[in-house]
């Protein structure tokens, strides 16, 4: 039973579009919510992360929106580029615990 | 040189064979993890170790065992491989108190 539910499973957008990936969690003890990006043949790498004391975080073209009351968070990729084509995983953990719970992943394809 | 390395990168084996996957890191982190990745299931934790003398089961440890030979080395063994252990396996490391995990490049294991 996955503690972090991620949707959609896959997404195709045109260059310049804004793919949005959504995640939901149940455990209110979670206090760290990272997103990982994985390219084919590579291991996942941290893209951006948020703590529950803020509702939004931006790093370059990537934005996390966080809704603590709804126990949901999402990743927006602004002005998406073909190089953003990858699989994206949301995750959550209680930092005192140290184990990440991953979502199922979303394959994003950005067409030229 | 990569901070987290895994060997082998690809392995094909037969049902019933014993297989060892190795992970080494130069990041100096105490915490190490083994995950398996399956399409549509995301990354699932097999075992984790918070220091050399600490080994813990993850959510899918049945059929697997691990050995932490040193701070820098963490090996995963399949005592008697079966076809449903065909997957992509990742090793990761992290530092206490920090959420970011650093992943190796993965081992693609096929059990015939």
Interface residues (C-beta under 8 A of the other chain):
Chain A: X2 X6 X9 X32 X34 X41 X42 X43 X44 X45 X46 X49 X89 X93 X95 X98 X99 X100 X102 X103 X104 X105
Chain B: X4 X31 X33 X40 X41 X42 X43 X44 X45 X48 X50 X58 X90 X92 X94 X96 X97 X98 X99 X100 X101 X103 X104 X105 X106
